[in-house]
Every structure is written in C-alpha cells, then in structure tokens.
Amino acid sequence: MKKIRALAISLALAASLVVSPPSAAQAADWGGNGSPTSCTDAYTVAQRAIYGTRGPTKGVLLGWVQLRWSNMCYANWSRVVLVGTGAYRNTVTVEQQVTSEGRAAGAYDSVRPYPNGATTWTPYLRLANSSSPACAQAWLSSDFGTLNFHTNGGKVCA
C-alpha cells in the first residue's frame, strides 16, 4: 500500500510540473525618469535591424533596436522588438540602454520570443533639449539554436 501511495504522489508531482505555466520574464531597469508606457504619443525616431551571426540564425532577422521619442513625455528611450522566428525557441536575454545629454537608462530582460515575438524597453530619459542627440543600443544573448551561447546586437543614434 505504501508503494502505491508513493507512486501516486510521484505521479501527481510529475503531472504538476508538466502543466505548470512557464516562468514569467525577469526584468531589471535602471536610471531614467519613468516607464514609457505612459507616453501615449510615442514614435520610432530611428531603428537598426539585428541579425543572427551563426548557426541556424546566421543572416536571419532576430529583431530591431529602436530609439523612441514622445512629445508628451519629452523623452527618449530604447525599445527592442524581437521576431518570433522558428529558427530558435529558447530564452533570449535582452540588455539595452539609451543615452543622451550625459545620462543613461537601461534594462535587462529575459524573454521567450517564440512564437509571437517579444518587446522590451528601457525607462525614458526626459531631455532638456528635444534636439539633443540620443543613442539606443541592445545586446541579445542566447544559444539561438546552436551549441554555444553568443550575443548579437546593434546601435542606432539620431
């Protein structure tokens, strides 16, 4: 009877592991003046494509690093948009930052872009002068379907 009970408990635990939802994305933001989600008039000022560099993603578009602006918030921030490509299905670590007027803000996120893509962003930097140059830079790290963990990235300035 003890063996049957132990087997039943083991099967119940195994089943709970199988049906558990995936863990939530982890994020760590630093610097800046707030979340750009409140900047409802935002638009992309400039963007650069990020392509894979080896394995099944070599030459494949992974996503974009974008420099965003809002007149309402009078601010810039970085946003990364990842495509949900079938070339890899593992977690991607997205590290990004925005710099302008001698200040910086950044974010570190862990996301699973497959199958629908993913979007991450930094806090915004409120600027003293809307014509100040700004840069957004991002690094995407994963195994990207290869045997080795590696990083792809891009930078855009305006």
C-alpha distance (Angstrom), angle and dihedral (degrees) to the residues before:
residue distance angle dihedral
M1 . . .
K2 3.81 . .
K3 3.81 90.6 .
I4 3.82 91.7 52.1
R5 3.82 91.4 47.9
A6 3.83 91.2 48.5
L7 3.80 90.5 48.2
A8 3.82 91.1 49.5
I9 3.82 91.5 50.4
S10 3.81 91.1 47.7
L11 3.80 91.6 50.4
A12 3.81 91.9 47.9
L13 3.81 91.2 50.9
A14 3.80 91.9 47.8
A15 3.81 91.3 49.2
S16 3.81 91.5 50.4
L17 3.79 90.1 53.9
V18 3.81 91.7 51.5
V19 3.82 95.3 50.9
S20 3.80 97.1 39.8
P21 3.80 113.0 118.0
P22 3.80 117.3 -110.5
S23 3.78 115.4 -92.4
A24 3.79 116.8 -91.4
A25 3.78 120.9 -103.0
Q26 3.76 113.8 -88.8
A27 3.78 119.3 -132.6
A28 3.77 138.0 -177.8
D29 3.83 119.2 -176.3
W30 3.79 126.8 -172.6
G31 3.81 137.3 -175.7
G32 3.76 126.7 -0.7
N33 3.77 133.5 89.5
G34 3.80 104.0 -84.7
S35 3.76 148.7 -51.6
P36 3.81 116.3 -44.6
T37 3.81 90.3 -141.8
S38 3.82 86.8 90.6
C39 3.83 91.7 55.9
T40 3.80 98.1 88.3
D41 3.83 97.1 173.8
A42 3.83 94.1 58.1
Y43 3.78 123.3 144.2
T44 3.79 137.9 174.7
V45 3.81 113.1 -98.6
A46 3.82 96.0 -176.5
Q47 3.79 137.7 -11.9
R48 3.78 140.4 -171.0
A49 3.78 127.5 -156.6
I50 3.80 119.2 -122.1
Y51 3.81 114.8 -146.6
G52 3.79 130.9 -169.4
T53 3.78 115.4 -106.2
R54 3.81 105.0 -158.3
G55 3.77 147.0 10.8
P56 3.80 118.9 19.4
T57 3.81 91.5 -20.5
K58 3.82 96.7 53.9
G59 3.79 105.4 133.7
V60 3.83 91.8 -0.9
L61 3.80 118.9 129.6
L62 3.82 108.0 -112.2
G63 3.81 97.0 176.3
W64 3.79 145.2 -73.5
V65 3.77 137.4 -79.9
Q66 3.81 108.5 -142.6
L67 3.78 134.5 -167.1
R68 3.80 106.6 -143.2
W69 3.82 130.6 -162.9
S70 3.79 134.9 -167.1
N71 3.82 125.3 -168.3
M72 3.79 89.1 -164.2
C73 3.83 93.0 57.3
Y74 3.82 93.4 28.3
A75 3.79 86.8 -136.1
N76 3.81 149.1 119.8
W77 3.80 128.7 -142.6
S78 3.78 140.1 166.8
R79 3.79 122.3 -108.8
V80 3.80 128.1 -174.2
V81 3.80 119.3 -157.8
L82 3.81 114.2 -166.9
V83 3.79 122.3 -162.4
G84 3.80 118.7 -132.0
T85 3.78 95.4 -121.6
G86 3.78 121.9 174.2
A87 3.82 91.1 -137.4
Y88 3.81 90.7 88.9
R89 3.78 134.3 11.2
N90 3.78 104.1 -174.0
T91 3.79 132.2 107.3
V92 3.80 116.4 -76.2
T93 3.78 122.5 -151.5
V94 3.81 109.7 -143.1
E95 3.79 117.1 -161.8
Q96 3.80 116.4 179.0
Q97 3.76 142.9 159.3
V98 3.77 141.6 -172.1
T99 3.80 122.4 -148.1
S100 3.80 131.5 -169.2
E101 3.79 139.0 141.8
G102 3.82 91.0 12.4
R103 3.81 93.6 -57.5
A104 3.78 134.1 102.5
A105 3.80 141.2 -162.0
G106 3.76 127.8 -172.4
A107 3.76 148.7 177.1
Y108 3.76 137.2 -151.3
D109 3.82 115.0 -158.9
S110 3.78 136.5 171.2
V111 3.83 112.8 -150.8
R112 3.80 142.0 163.3
P113 3.81 107.1 -135.3
Y114 3.81 96.9 -176.7
P115 3.06 122.8 132.2
N116 3.83 105.7 -2.3
G117 3.80 103.4 25.4
A118 3.79 127.7 -117.0
T119 3.80 138.2 -117.2
T120 3.80 126.9 -151.0
W121 3.82 132.1 172.6
T122 3.78 145.3 -177.7
P123 3.79 127.0 -119.3
Y124 3.79 111.6 -87.6
L125 3.80 126.4 -101.5
R126 3.80 112.2 -137.1
L127 3.82 106.6 -142.3
A128 3.78 132.1 -144.8
N129 3.82 90.1 -148.5
S130 3.82 123.3 31.3
S131 3.82 90.8 -150.2
S132 3.82 93.9 57.7
P133 3.80 111.8 123.2
A134 3.81 114.8 -108.3
C135 3.80 135.0 -173.2
A136 3.80 133.6 -156.6
Q137 3.77 120.1 -161.4
A138 3.81 130.7 -179.5
W139 3.79 139.5 -175.8
L140 3.81 122.3 -161.1
S141 3.81 115.8 -160.3
S142 3.81 126.7 -171.9
D143 3.76 140.0 111.8
F144 3.86 86.0 -99.1
G145 3.78 90.3 -153.6
T146 3.83 94.3 -51.8
L147 3.80 131.8 108.4
N148 3.81 92.4 -106.5
F149 3.80 134.8 61.1
H150 3.82 110.3 -122.0
T151 3.80 142.4 161.4
N152 3.81 133.7 -120.6
G153 3.77 123.2 -176.9
G154 3.73 151.8 156.4
K155 3.78 144.6 -156.4
V156 3.79 132.4 -148.0
C157 3.81 129.6 -175.6
A158 3.78 133.5 -173.8
